């Protein structure tokens, strides 16, 4: 069964994406910025497309890391023992 149709698999894939993007951003902080720099008068970098999506996932992983870690532990128990 595809991960799209099974809710538990969808949550597992989403958690793995969040953890992976957060880890990659820890290794290289500018990896999702695309080498762009702020222009004079510009407040934020435009984040669009796949790199913008990965940047948002990494921000979720940074800010909610205790909850993401607990969710990963719960999903690991679910996959190992209940499935």
ZAMARGU-4260 file (C-alpha; in steps of 0.2 Angstrom, whole numbers, plus 5000, padded with zeros to 4 digits):
<rodrens>
0) 5000/5000/5000 | 5006/5017/4996 | 5011/5029/5010 | 4998/5042/5003 | 4983/5031/5007
5) 4989/5025/5024 | 4988/5038/5038 | 5002/5030/5049 | 5013/5029/5034 | 5010/5046/5029
10) 5014/5053/5046 | 5030/5042/5046 | 5036/5049/5029 | 5032/5067/5035 | 5042/5065/5051
15) 5056/5057/5041 | 5056/5073/5030 | 5056/5085/5044 | 5070/5076/5053 | 5080/5074/5037
20) 5078/5093/5032 | 5083/5098/5050 | 5098/5088/5050 | 5104/5094/5033 | 5101/5112/5038
25) 5112/5109/5054 | 5126/5102/5043 | 5125/5117/5031 | 5114/5132/5037 | 5113/5140/5019
30) 5108/5124/5010 | 5090/5129/5007 | 5094/5147/5003 | 5100/5144/4986 | 5116/5155/4988
35) 5105/5170/4988 | 5109/5186/4998 | 5098/5200/5005 | 5097/5215/4993 | 5097/5232/5001
40) 5080/5236/5008 | 5074/5217/5007 | 5069/5210/5024 | 5068/5191/5020 | 5074/5179/5007
45) 5061/5173/4995 | 5059/5154/4998 | 5049/5146/4985 | 5048/5129/4977 | 5056/5113/4984
50) 5070/5122/4993 | 5057/5133/5002 | 5047/5118/5007 | 5062/5110/5014 | 5067/5126/5023
55) 5049/5126/5031 | 5051/5108/5036 | 5068/5112/5044 | 5061/5126/5054 | 5047/5115/5060
60) 5060/5103/5066 | 5071/5116/5074 | 5056/5125/5084 | 5047/5109/5089 | 5061/5097/5091
65) 5055/5090/5108 | 5038/5086/5100 | 5046/5079/5084 | 5058/5068/5094 | 5043/5061/5105
70) 5033/5058/5089 | 5047/5049/5081 | 5049/5038/5096 | 5030/5034/5096 | 5030/5030/5078
75) 5045/5019/5080 | 5036/5009/5094 | 5020/5009/5083 | 5030/5002/5067 | 5041/4990/5077
80) 5028/4982/5089 | 5010/4986/5083 | 5011/4984/5064
</rodrens>
